């Protein structure tokens, strides 16, 4: 398996200040000054929805872990009771 970076894109390196300015100018030319706030609003809403979905997913995972732990503890307790020798009755 080749784990090296794509040699075609290797010359780009990390994105710095000048590159960000060029990217912003290209976006400004493509969409115009009136559309940029709408785009930013849309990106913000999308990020908010993504964060909410992530938090909901994490809460669901934690709830599942708690249920699984309770079931595991119950199963372990049931197994211990089955393996204990029965008390002798005279």
C-alpha positions in Angstrom: 0.0 0.0 0.0 1.4 3.4 -1.0 1.0 5.8 1.9 2.9 8.8 0.3 1.1 11.9 -0.7 -0.1 12.4 -4.3 3.1 13.7 -6.1 0.9 16.0 -8.3 -0.3 17.9 -5.2 2.9 17.6 -3.3 4.2 21.0 -4.6 1.3 22.8 -2.9 2.4 22.4 0.6 0.5 23.9 3.6 -2.0 26.7 2.9 -0.8 30.0 4.2 -2.0 33.6 4.3 -1.4 34.5 0.6 -3.1 31.4 -0.6 -6.2 32.1 1.6 -6.3 35.6 0.1 -6.3 34.3 -3.4 -9.0 31.7 -2.6 -11.1 34.5 -1.0 -10.7 36.7 -4.1 -11.7 33.8 -6.4 -14.8 33.2 -4.4 -15.6 36.9 -4.4 -15.3 37.0 -8.2 -17.3 33.9 -8.7 -20.2 34.7 -6.4 -20.1 38.4 -6.0 -20.3 40.5 -2.8 -24.0 40.1 -2.3 -23.9 36.3 -2.3 -21.0 35.8 0.2 -23.1 36.6 3.3 -25.7 34.1 2.1 -23.1 31.5 1.6 -21.5 32.2 5.0 -25.0 31.9 6.6 -25.6 28.6 4.9 -22.2 27.3 5.9 -22.9 28.4 9.5 -26.3 26.6 9.6 -24.7 23.5 8.1 -22.0 23.5 10.7 -24.6 24.0 13.5 -26.7 21.1 12.2 -23.6 18.9 11.9 -22.6 19.7 15.5 -26.1 18.9 16.7 -26.1 15.6 14.8 -22.7 14.8 16.3 -23.9 15.5 19.8 -27.0 13.4 19.3 -25.0 10.6 18.0 -22.6 10.7 20.9 -25.5 10.8 23.4 -27.0 7.7 21.6 -23.7 5.9 21.8 -23.4 6.7 25.6 -26.9 5.5 26.2 -26.2 2.3 24.3 -23.1 1.8 26.4 -25.0 2.2 29.6 -27.7 -0.2 28.5 -25.1 -2.7 27.4 -23.2 -2.4 30.7 -26.4 -3.0 32.7 -27.2 -6.1 30.6 -23.7 -7.3 31.0 -23.8 -6.8 34.7 -27.2 -8.6 34.9 -25.9 -11.5 32.8 -22.8 -11.8 34.9 -24.9 -11.8 38.1 -27.2 -14.4 36.7 -24.3 -16.6 35.6 -22.7 -16.4 39.1 -26.0 -17.5 40.7 -26.2 -20.5 38.3 -22.7 -21.6 39.1 -23.0 -21.4 42.9 -23.6 -24.7 44.6 -27.2 -25.0 45.9 -27.6 -24.9 49.7 -28.1 -28.3 51.2 -31.5 -28.7 52.9 -31.9 -31.3 55.6 
